[in-house]
Amino acid sequence: MNPAHIKPLISISDLDKIDVRVGTILTVEDVAHSERLVRLRVDFGDHARSILVGMKK
């Protein structure tokens, strides 16, 4: 097993450019006729969004 390459550190000014959002998963639904996709309904506080995720096998 070979470990993954470690990327170089970023500066504090680069950190200001990153937009990270955290949400609460409200529902998880199977997508019809798909072997991998599920639909997540995520609440971000000021809005909710449906997100398709390929996480099912």
CHARMM internal coordinates of N, CA and C (Angstrom, degrees):
IC EDIT
DIST 1 N 1 CA 1.4532
DIST 1 CA 1 C 1.5274
ANGL 1 N 1 CA 1 C 109.36
DIST 1 C 2 N 1.3213
ANGL 1 CA 1 C 2 N 116.39
DIHE 1 N 1 CA 1 C 2 N 130.45
DIST 2 N 2 CA 1.4564
ANGL 1 C 2 N 2 CA 121.71
DIHE 1 CA 1 C 2 N 2 CA 177.37
DIST 2 CA 2 C 1.5234
ANGL 2 N 2 CA 2 C 108.87
DIHE 1 C 2 N 2 CA 2 C -106.05
DIST 2 C 3 N 1.3333
ANGL 2 CA 2 C 3 N 118.00
DIHE 2 N 2 CA 2 C 3 N 126.07
DIST 3 N 3 CA 1.4630
ANGL 2 C 3 N 3 CA 119.45
DIHE 2 CA 2 C 3 N 3 CA 178.30
DIST 3 CA 3 C 1.5312
ANGL 3 N 3 CA 3 C 110.71
DIHE 2 C 3 N 3 CA 3 C -68.32
DIST 3 C 4 N 1.3346
ANGL 3 CA 3 C 4 N 115.61
DIHE 3 N 3 CA 3 C 4 N 153.45
DIST 4 N 4 CA 1.4638
ANGL 3 C 4 N 4 CA 121.24
DIHE 3 CA 3 C 4 N 4 CA 178.94
DIST 4 CA 4 C 1.5263
ANGL 4 N 4 CA 4 C 110.07
DIHE 3 C 4 N 4 CA 4 C -67.43
DIST 4 C 5 N 1.3305
ANGL 4 CA 4 C 5 N 115.22
DIHE 4 N 4 CA 4 C 5 N 148.81
DIST 5 N 5 CA 1.4615
ANGL 4 C 5 N 5 CA 121.79
DIHE 4 CA 4 C 5 N 5 CA 177.52
DIST 5 CA 5 C 1.5241
ANGL 5 N 5 CA 5 C 109.32
DIHE 4 C 5 N 5 CA 5 C -65.16
DIST 5 C 6 N 1.3184
ANGL 5 CA 5 C 6 N 117.69
DIHE 5 N 5 CA 5 C 6 N 135.96
DIST 6 N 6 CA 1.4599
ANGL 5 C 6 N 6 CA 122.35
DIHE 5 CA 5 C 6 N 6 CA 178.12
DIST 6 CA 6 C 1.5208
ANGL 6 N 6 CA 6 C 108.65
DIHE 5 C 6 N 6 CA 6 C -86.72
DIST 6 C 7 N 1.3251
ANGL 6 CA 6 C 7 N 115.41
DIHE 6 N 6 CA 6 C 7 N 125.13
DIST 7 N 7 CA 1.4621
ANGL 6 C 7 N 7 CA 120.30
DIHE 6 CA 6 C 7 N 7 CA -179.71
DIST 7 CA 7 C 1.5238
ANGL 7 N 7 CA 7 C 110.24
DIHE 6 C 7 N 7 CA 7 C -75.70
DIST 7 C 8 N 1.3395
ANGL 7 CA 7 C 8 N 117.24
DIHE 7 N 7 CA 7 C 8 N 155.22
DIST 8 N 8 CA 1.4696
ANGL 7 C 8 N 8 CA 119.54
DIHE 7 CA 7 C 8 N 8 CA 179.48
DIST 8 CA 8 C 1.5273
ANGL 8 N 8 CA 8 C 111.32
DIHE 7 C 8 N 8 CA 8 C -67.02
DIST 8 C 9 N 1.3222
ANGL 8 CA 8 C 9 N 115.90
DIHE 8 N 8 CA 8 C 9 N 154.27
DIST 9 N 9 CA 1.4629
ANGL 8 C 9 N 9 CA 121.38
DIHE 8 CA 8 C 9 N 9 CA 178.31
DIST 9 CA 9 C 1.5237
ANGL 9 N 9 CA 9 C 110.56
DIHE 8 C 9 N 9 CA 9 C -67.05
DIST 9 C 10 N 1.3414
ANGL 9 CA 9 C 10 N 116.06
DIHE 9 N 9 CA 9 C 10 N 151.88
DIST 10 N 10 CA 1.4625
ANGL 9 C 10 N 10 CA 120.39
DIHE 9 CA 9 C 10 N 10 CA 176.67
DIST 10 CA 10 C 1.5254
ANGL 10 N 10 CA 10 C 109.29
DIHE 9 C 10 N 10 CA 10 C -102.97
DIST 10 C 11 N 1.3178
ANGL 10 CA 10 C 11 N 115.65
DIHE 10 N 10 CA 10 C 11 N 160.85
DIST 11 N 11 CA 1.4629
ANGL 10 C 11 N 11 CA 120.07
DIHE 10 CA 10 C 11 N 11 CA -179.77
DIST 11 CA 11 C 1.5326
ANGL 11 N 11 CA 11 C 109.80
DIHE 10 C 11 N 11 CA 11 C -85.44
DIST 11 C 12 N 1.3148
ANGL 11 CA 11 C 12 N 116.13
DIHE 11 N 11 CA 11 C 12 N 166.26
DIST 12 N 12 CA 1.4650
ANGL 11 C 12 N 12 CA 121.65
DIHE 11 CA 11 C 12 N 12 CA 177.86
DIST 12 CA 12 C 1.5262
ANGL 12 N 12 CA 12 C 110.41
DIHE 11 C 12 N 12 CA 12 C -61.56
DIST 12 C 13 N 1.3314
ANGL 12 CA 12 C 13 N 118.33
DIHE 12 N 12 CA 12 C 13 N -35.72
DIST 13 N 13 CA 1.4664
ANGL 12 C 13 N 13 CA 120.46
DIHE 12 CA 12 C 13 N 13 CA 179.54
DIST 13 CA 13 C 1.5293
ANGL 13 N 13 CA 13 C 111.05
DIHE 12 C 13 N 13 CA 13 C -66.58
DIST 13 C 14 N 1.3408
ANGL 13 CA 13 C 14 N 117.71
DIHE 13 N 13 CA 13 C 14 N -33.30
DIST 14 N 14 CA 1.4622
ANGL 13 C 14 N 14 CA 120.74
DIHE 13 CA 13 C 14 N 14 CA 175.38
DIST 14 CA 14 C 1.5249
ANGL 14 N 14 CA 14 C 110.99
DIHE 13 C 14 N 14 CA 14 C -67.96
DIST 14 C 15 N 1.3103
ANGL 14 CA 14 C 15 N 116.93
DIHE 14 N 14 CA 14 C 15 N -33.43
DIST 15 N 15 CA 1.4620
ANGL 14 C 15 N 15 CA 121.58
DIHE 14 CA 14 C 15 N 15 CA 179.18
DIST 15 CA 15 C 1.5280
ANGL 15 N 15 CA 15 C 111.49
DIHE 14 C 15 N 15 CA 15 C -63.26
DIST 15 C 16 N 1.3216
ANGL 15 CA 15 C 16 N 117.48
DIHE 15 N 15 CA 15 C 16 N -32.34
DIST 16 N 16 CA 1.4718
ANGL 15 C 16 N 16 CA 121.75
DIHE 15 CA 15 C 16 N 16 CA 177.19
DIST 16 CA 16 C 1.5216
ANGL 16 N 16 CA 16 C 112.38
DIHE 15 C 16 N 16 CA 16 C -65.13
DIST 16 C 17 N 1.3207
ANGL 16 CA 16 C 17 N 118.68
DIHE 16 N 16 CA 16 C 17 N -21.44
DIST 17 N 17 CA 1.4632
ANGL 16 C 17 N 17 CA 122.61
DIHE 16 CA 16 C 17 N 17 CA -178.35
DIST 17 CA 17 C 1.5287
ANGL 17 N 17 CA 17 C 112.95
DIHE 16 C 17 N 17 CA 17 C -82.73
DIST 17 C 18 N 1.3251
ANGL 17 CA 17 C 18 N 117.33
DIHE 17 N 17 CA 17 C 18 N -12.87
DIST 18 N 18 CA 1.4631
ANGL 17 C 18 N 18 CA 121.75
DIHE 17 CA 17 C 18 N 18 CA -175.21
DIST 18 CA 18 C 1.5264
ANGL 18 N 18 CA 18 C 110.26
DIHE 17 C 18 N 18 CA 18 C -86.29
DIST 18 C 19 N 1.3410
ANGL 18 CA 18 C 19 N 115.83
DIHE 18 N 18 CA 18 C 19 N 133.94
DIST 19 N 19 CA 1.4607
ANGL 18 C 19 N 19 CA 122.06
DIHE 18 CA 18 C 19 N 19 CA 177.13
DIST 19 CA 19 C 1.5233
ANGL 19 N 19 CA 19 C 107.86
DIHE 18 C 19 N 19 CA 19 C -114.15
DIST 19 C 20 N 1.3226
ANGL 19 CA 19 C 20 N 116.77
DIHE 19 N 19 CA 19 C 20 N 103.74
DIST 20 N 20 CA 1.4537
ANGL 19 C 20 N 20 CA 122.21
DIHE 19 CA 19 C 20 N 20 CA -179.10
DIST 20 CA 20 C 1.5162
ANGL 20 N 20 CA 20 C 108.39
DIHE 19 C 20 N 20 CA 20 C -108.42
DIST 20 C 21 N 1.3440
ANGL 20 CA 20 C 21 N 115.91
DIHE 20 N 20 CA 20 C 21 N 128.34
DIST 21 N 21 CA 1.4618
ANGL 20 C 21 N 21 CA 120.13
DIHE 20 CA 20 C 21 N 21 CA 179.69
DIST 21 CA 21 C 1.5184
ANGL 21 N 21 CA 21 C 109.63
DIHE 20 C 21 N 21 CA 21 C -122.37
DIST 21 C 22 N 1.3054
ANGL 21 CA 21 C 22 N 115.30
DIHE 21 N 21 CA 21 C 22 N 143.36
DIST 22 N 22 CA 1.4535
ANGL 21 C 22 N 22 CA 121.78
DIHE 21 CA 21 C 22 N 22 CA -179.75
DIST 22 CA 22 C 1.5088
ANGL 22 N 22 CA 22 C 107.92
DIHE 21 C 22 N 22 CA 22 C -118.76
DIST 22 C 23 N 1.3283
ANGL 22 CA 22 C 23 N 116.18
DIHE 22 N 22 CA 22 C 23 N 134.96
DIST 23 N 23 CA 1.4515
ANGL 22 C 23 N 23 CA 120.59
DIHE 22 CA 22 C 23 N 23 CA 179.50
DIST 23 CA 23 C 1.5117
ANGL 23 N 23 CA 23 C 111.40
DIHE 22 C 23 N 23 CA 23 C -133.99
DIST 23 C 24 N 1.3206
ANGL 23 CA 23 C 24 N 114.37
DIHE 23 N 23 CA 23 C 24 N 170.44
DIST 24 N 24 CA 1.4557
ANGL 23 C 24 N 24 CA 121.93
DIHE 23 CA 23 C 24 N 24 CA 176.94
DIST 24 CA 24 C 1.5180
ANGL 24 N 24 CA 24 C 108.88
DIHE 23 C 24 N 24 CA 24 C -107.10
DIST 24 C 25 N 1.3287
ANGL 24 CA 24 C 25 N 117.22
DIHE 24 N 24 CA 24 C 25 N 126.05
DIST 25 N 25 CA 1.4576
ANGL 24 C 25 N 25 CA 120.85
DIHE 24 CA 24 C 25 N 25 CA 177.97
DIST 25 CA 25 C 1.5155
ANGL 25 N 25 CA 25 C 108.46
DIHE 24 C 25 N 25 CA 25 C -75.31
DIST 25 C 26 N 1.3354
ANGL 25 CA 25 C 26 N 116.20
DIHE 25 N 25 CA 25 C 26 N 119.14
DIST 26 N 26 CA 1.4607
ANGL 25 C 26 N 26 CA 121.64
DIHE 25 CA 25 C 26 N 26 CA -178.36
DIST 26 CA 26 C 1.5160
ANGL 26 N 26 CA 26 C 112.23
DIHE 25 C 26 N 26 CA 26 C -89.64
DIST 26 C 27 N 1.3418
ANGL 26 CA 26 C 27 N 116.77
DIHE 26 N 26 CA 26 C 27 N -44.11
DIST 27 N 27 CA 1.4551
ANGL 26 C 27 N 27 CA 120.99
DIHE 26 CA 26 C 27 N 27 CA -179.39
DIST 27 CA 27 C 1.5175
ANGL 27 N 27 CA 27 C 110.31
DIHE 26 C 27 N 27 CA 27 C -142.48
DIST 27 C 28 N 1.3321
ANGL 27 CA 27 C 28 N 115.39
DIHE 27 N 27 CA 27 C 28 N 153.82
DIST 28 N 28 CA 1.4606
ANGL 27 C 28 N 28 CA 123.11
DIHE 27 CA 27 C 28 N 28 CA 173.76
DIST 28 CA 28 C 1.5204
ANGL 28 N 28 CA 28 C 106.22
DIHE 27 C 28 N 28 CA 28 C -130.81
DIST 28 C 29 N 1.3579
ANGL 28 CA 28 C 29 N 117.03
DIHE 28 N 28 CA 28 C 29 N 122.57
DIST 29 N 29 CA 1.4604
ANGL 28 C 29 N 29 CA 121.55
DIHE 28 CA 28 C 29 N 29 CA -177.43
DIST 29 CA 29 C 1.5243
ANGL 29 N 29 CA 29 C 109.97
DIHE 28 C 29 N 29 CA 29 C -128.79
DIST 29 C 30 N 1.3326
ANGL 29 CA 29 C 30 N 116.11
DIHE 29 N 29 CA 29 C 30 N 142.65
DIST 30 N 30 CA 1.4596
ANGL 29 C 30 N 30 CA 120.50
DIHE 29 CA 29 C 30 N 30 CA 172.99
DIST 30 CA 30 C 1.5248
ANGL 30 N 30 CA 30 C 109.35
DIHE 29 C 30 N 30 CA 30 C -67.72
DIST 30 C 31 N 1.3282
ANGL 30 CA 30 C 31 N 116.73
DIHE 30 N 30 CA 30 C 31 N 143.89
DIST 31 N 31 CA 1.4593
ANGL 30 C 31 N 31 CA 122.29
DIHE 30 CA 30 C 31 N 31 CA 173.72
DIST 31 CA 31 C 1.5279
ANGL 31 N 31 CA 31 C 107.05
DIHE 30 C 31 N 31 CA 31 C -93.25
DIST 31 C 32 N 1.3228
ANGL 31 CA 31 C 32 N 116.21
DIHE 31 N 31 CA 31 C 32 N 125.68
DIST 32 N 32 CA 1.4607
ANGL 31 C 32 N 32 CA 121.47
DIHE 31 CA 31 C 32 N 32 CA -177.49
DIST 32 CA 32 C 1.5261
ANGL 32 N 32 CA 32 C 110.94
DIHE 31 C 32 N 32 CA 32 C -58.71
DIST 32 C 33 N 1.3159
ANGL 32 CA 32 C 33 N 116.45
DIHE 32 N 32 CA 32 C 33 N 140.08
DIST 33 N 33 CA 1.4683
ANGL 32 C 33 N 33 CA 124.49
DIHE 32 CA 32 C 33 N 33 CA 176.78
DIST 33 CA 33 C 1.5321
ANGL 33 N 33 CA 33 C 113.24
DIHE 32 C 33 N 33 CA 33 C 64.15
DIST 33 C 34 N 1.3320
ANGL 33 CA 33 C 34 N 117.55
DIHE 33 N 33 CA 33 C 34 N 23.22
DIST 34 N 34 CA 1.4633
ANGL 33 C 34 N 34 CA 120.51
DIHE 33 CA 33 C 34 N 34 CA 178.24
DIST 34 CA 34 C 1.5260
ANGL 34 N 34 CA 34 C 108.98
DIHE 33 C 34 N 34 CA 34 C -125.35
DIST 34 C 35 N 1.3319
ANGL 34 CA 34 C 35 N 115.61
DIHE 34 N 34 CA 34 C 35 N 137.22
DIST 35 N 35 CA 1.4555
ANGL 34 C 35 N 35 CA 120.31
DIHE 34 CA 34 C 35 N 35 CA 177.65
DIST 35 CA 35 C 1.5244
ANGL 35 N 35 CA 35 C 112.91
DIHE 34 C 35 N 35 CA 35 C -89.40
DIST 35 C 36 N 1.3125
ANGL 35 CA 35 C 36 N 117.45
DIHE 35 N 35 CA 35 C 36 N -13.16
DIST 36 N 36 CA 1.4649
ANGL 35 C 36 N 36 CA 120.27
DIHE 35 CA 35 C 36 N 36 CA -174.85
DIST 36 CA 36 C 1.5270
ANGL 36 N 36 CA 36 C 115.08
DIHE 35 C 36 N 36 CA 36 C -124.63
DIST 36 C 37 N 1.3361
ANGL 36 CA 36 C 37 N 118.74
DIHE 36 N 36 CA 36 C 37 N -26.82
DIST 37 N 37 CA 1.4555
ANGL 36 C 37 N 37 CA 120.50
DIHE 36 CA 36 C 37 N 37 CA -171.26
DIST 37 CA 37 C 1.5257
ANGL 37 N 37 CA 37 C 113.45
DIHE 36 C 37 N 37 CA 37 C -84.61
DIST 37 C 38 N 1.3280
ANGL 37 CA 37 C 38 N 114.82
DIHE 37 N 37 CA 37 C 38 N 140.84
DIST 38 N 38 CA 1.4577
ANGL 37 C 38 N 38 CA 122.55
DIHE 37 CA 37 C 38 N 38 CA 167.25
DIST 38 CA 38 C 1.5325
ANGL 38 N 38 CA 38 C 107.20
DIHE 37 C 38 N 38 CA 38 C -129.16
DIST 38 C 39 N 1.3261
ANGL 38 CA 38 C 39 N 115.71
DIHE 38 N 38 CA 38 C 39 N 152.41
DIST 39 N 39 CA 1.4644
ANGL 38 C 39 N 39 CA 121.45
DIHE 38 CA 38 C 39 N 39 CA 179.15
DIST 39 CA 39 C 1.5274
ANGL 39 N 39 CA 39 C 107.82
DIHE 38 C 39 N 39 CA 39 C -105.80
DIST 39 C 40 N 1.3297
ANGL 39 CA 39 C 40 N 115.41
DIHE 39 N 39 CA 39 C 40 N 122.62
DIST 40 N 40 CA 1.4557
ANGL 39 C 40 N 40 CA 121.48
DIHE 39 CA 39 C 40 N 40 CA 176.87
DIST 40 CA 40 C 1.5199
ANGL 40 N 40 CA 40 C 109.08
DIHE 39 C 40 N 40 CA 40 C -101.99
DIST 40 C 41 N 1.3024
ANGL 40 CA 40 C 41 N 116.96
DIHE 40 N 40 CA 40 C 41 N 136.64
DIST 41 N 41 CA 1.4663
ANGL 40 C 41 N 41 CA 121.84
DIHE 40 CA 40 C 41 N 41 CA 170.57
DIST 41 CA 41 C 1.5217
ANGL 41 N 41 CA 41 C 104.98
DIHE 40 C 41 N 41 CA 41 C -105.05
DIST 41 C 42 N 1.3532
ANGL 41 CA 41 C 42 N 116.49
DIHE 41 N 41 CA 41 C 42 N 115.30
DIST 42 N 42 CA 1.4607
ANGL 41 C 42 N 42 CA 121.98
DIHE 41 CA 41 C 42 N 42 CA -172.32
DIST 42 CA 42 C 1.5208
ANGL 42 N 42 CA 42 C 109.74
DIHE 41 C 42 N 42 CA 42 C -118.16
DIST 42 C 43 N 1.3355
ANGL 42 CA 42 C 43 N 116.09
DIHE 42 N 42 CA 42 C 43 N 130.65
DIST 43 N 43 CA 1.4650
ANGL 42 C 43 N 43 CA 122.82
DIHE 42 CA 42 C 43 N 43 CA 177.62
DIST 43 CA 43 C 1.5202
ANGL 43 N 43 CA 43 C 108.39
DIHE 42 C 43 N 43 CA 43 C -99.17
DIST 43 C 44 N 1.3426
ANGL 43 CA 43 C 44 N 116.12
DIHE 43 N 43 CA 43 C 44 N 119.64
DIST 44 N 44 CA 1.4621
ANGL 43 C 44 N 44 CA 121.77
DIHE 43 CA 43 C 44 N 44 CA 179.52
DIST 44 CA 44 C 1.5229
ANGL 44 N 44 CA 44 C 112.50
DIHE 43 C 44 N 44 CA 44 C -99.73
DIST 44 C 45 N 1.3135
ANGL 44 CA 44 C 45 N 117.71
DIHE 44 N 44 CA 44 C 45 N 10.28
DIST 45 N 45 CA 1.4621
ANGL 44 C 45 N 45 CA 121.35
DIHE 44 CA 44 C 45 N 45 CA 179.30
DIST 45 CA 45 C 1.5113
ANGL 45 N 45 CA 45 C 111.27
DIHE 44 C 45 N 45 CA 45 C 96.47
DIST 45 C 46 N 1.3262
ANGL 45 CA 45 C 46 N 117.67
DIHE 45 N 45 CA 45 C 46 N -62.53
DIST 46 N 46 CA 1.4606
ANGL 45 C 46 N 46 CA 120.88
DIHE 45 CA 45 C 46 N 46 CA 179.93
DIST 46 CA 46 C 1.5247
ANGL 46 N 46 CA 46 C 112.36
DIHE 45 C 46 N 46 CA 46 C -92.57
DIST 46 C 47 N 1.3430
ANGL 46 CA 46 C 47 N 117.77
DIHE 46 N 46 CA 46 C 47 N -12.29
DIST 47 N 47 CA 1.4597
ANGL 46 C 47 N 47 CA 121.84
DIHE 46 CA 46 C 47 N 47 CA 176.44
DIST 47 CA 47 C 1.5313
ANGL 47 N 47 CA 47 C 109.36
DIHE 46 C 47 N 47 CA 47 C -160.92
DIST 47 C 48 N 1.3236
ANGL 47 CA 47 C 48 N 115.58
DIHE 47 N 47 CA 47 C 48 N 161.47
DIST 48 N 48 CA 1.4645
ANGL 47 C 48 N 48 CA 121.37
DIHE 47 CA 47 C 48 N 48 CA 176.43
DIST 48 CA 48 C 1.5230
ANGL 48 N 48 CA 48 C 107.56
DIHE 47 C 48 N 48 CA 48 C -118.00
DIST 48 C 49 N 1.3167
ANGL 48 CA 48 C 49 N 116.20
DIHE 48 N 48 CA 48 C 49 N 153.63
DIST 49 N 49 CA 1.4601
ANGL 48 C 49 N 49 CA 120.54
DIHE 48 CA 48 C 49 N 49 CA -175.84
DIST 49 CA 49 C 1.5240
ANGL 49 N 49 CA 49 C 109.51
DIHE 48 C 49 N 49 CA 49 C -145.03
DIST 49 C 50 N 1.3448
ANGL 49 CA 49 C 50 N 115.99
DIHE 49 N 49 CA 49 C 50 N 146.09
DIST 50 N 50 CA 1.4540
ANGL 49 C 50 N 50 CA 121.66
DIHE 49 CA 49 C 50 N 50 CA 171.14
DIST 50 CA 50 C 1.5214
ANGL 50 N 50 CA 50 C 108.13
DIHE 49 C 50 N 50 CA 50 C -94.64
DIST 50 C 51 N 1.3338
ANGL 50 CA 50 C 51 N 116.42
DIHE 50 N 50 CA 50 C 51 N 131.97
DIST 51 N 51 CA 1.4523
ANGL 50 C 51 N 51 CA 121.64
DIHE 50 CA 50 C 51 N 51 CA -177.59
DIST 51 CA 51 C 1.5264
ANGL 51 N 51 CA 51 C 108.14
DIHE 50 C 51 N 51 CA 51 C -129.59
DIST 51 C 52 N 1.3314
ANGL 51 CA 51 C 52 N 116.94
DIHE 51 N 51 CA 51 C 52 N 128.88
DIST 52 N 52 CA 1.4547
ANGL 51 C 52 N 52 CA 121.35
DIHE 51 CA 51 C 52 N 52 CA 175.12
DIST 52 CA 52 C 1.5181
ANGL 52 N 52 CA 52 C 108.93
DIHE 51 C 52 N 52 CA 52 C -89.60
DIST 52 C 53 N 1.3363
ANGL 52 CA 52 C 53 N 116.37
DIHE 52 N 52 CA 52 C 53 N 131.36
DIST 53 N 53 CA 1.4484
ANGL 52 C 53 N 53 CA 121.46
DIHE 52 CA 52 C 53 N 53 CA -175.92
DIST 53 CA 53 C 1.5278
ANGL 53 N 53 CA 53 C 108.66
DIHE 52 C 53 N 53 CA 53 C -130.45
DIST 53 C 54 N 1.3239
ANGL 53 CA 53 C 54 N 117.14
DIHE 53 N 53 CA 53 C 54 N 132.23
DIST 54 N 54 CA 1.4510
ANGL 53 C 54 N 54 CA 121.95
DIHE 53 CA 53 C 54 N 54 CA 176.47
DIST 54 CA 54 C 1.5071
ANGL 54 N 54 CA 54 C 110.99
DIHE 53 C 54 N 54 CA 54 C -89.72
DIST 54 C 55 N 1.3405
ANGL 54 CA 54 C 55 N 117.34
DIHE 54 N 54 CA 54 C 55 N 75.23
DIST 55 N 55 CA 1.4538
ANGL 54 C 55 N 55 CA 120.35
DIHE 54 CA 54 C 55 N 55 CA -174.56
DIST 55 CA 55 C 1.5271
ANGL 55 N 55 CA 55 C 113.37
DIHE 54 C 55 N 55 CA 55 C -124.33
DIST 55 C 56 N 1.3132
ANGL 55 CA 55 C 56 N 117.65
DIHE 55 N 55 CA 55 C 56 N 6.11
DIST 56 N 56 CA 1.4623
ANGL 55 C 56 N 56 CA 120.94
DIHE 55 CA 55 C 56 N 56 CA -177.94
DIST 56 CA 56 C 1.5230
ANGL 56 N 56 CA 56 C 109.10
DIHE 55 C 56 N 56 CA 56 C -104.23
DIST 56 C 57 N 1.3102
ANGL 56 CA 56 C 57 N 117.33
DIHE 56 N 56 CA 56 C 57 N 145.74
DIST 57 N 57 CA 1.4505
ANGL 56 C 57 N 57 CA 119.44
DIHE 56 CA 56 C 57 N 57 CA 177.33
DIST 57 CA 57 C 1.5020
ANGL 57 N 57 CA 57 C 110.20
DIHE 56 C 57 N 57 CA 57 C -122.70
END
COOR INIT
IC SEED 1 N 1 CA 1 C
IC BUILD
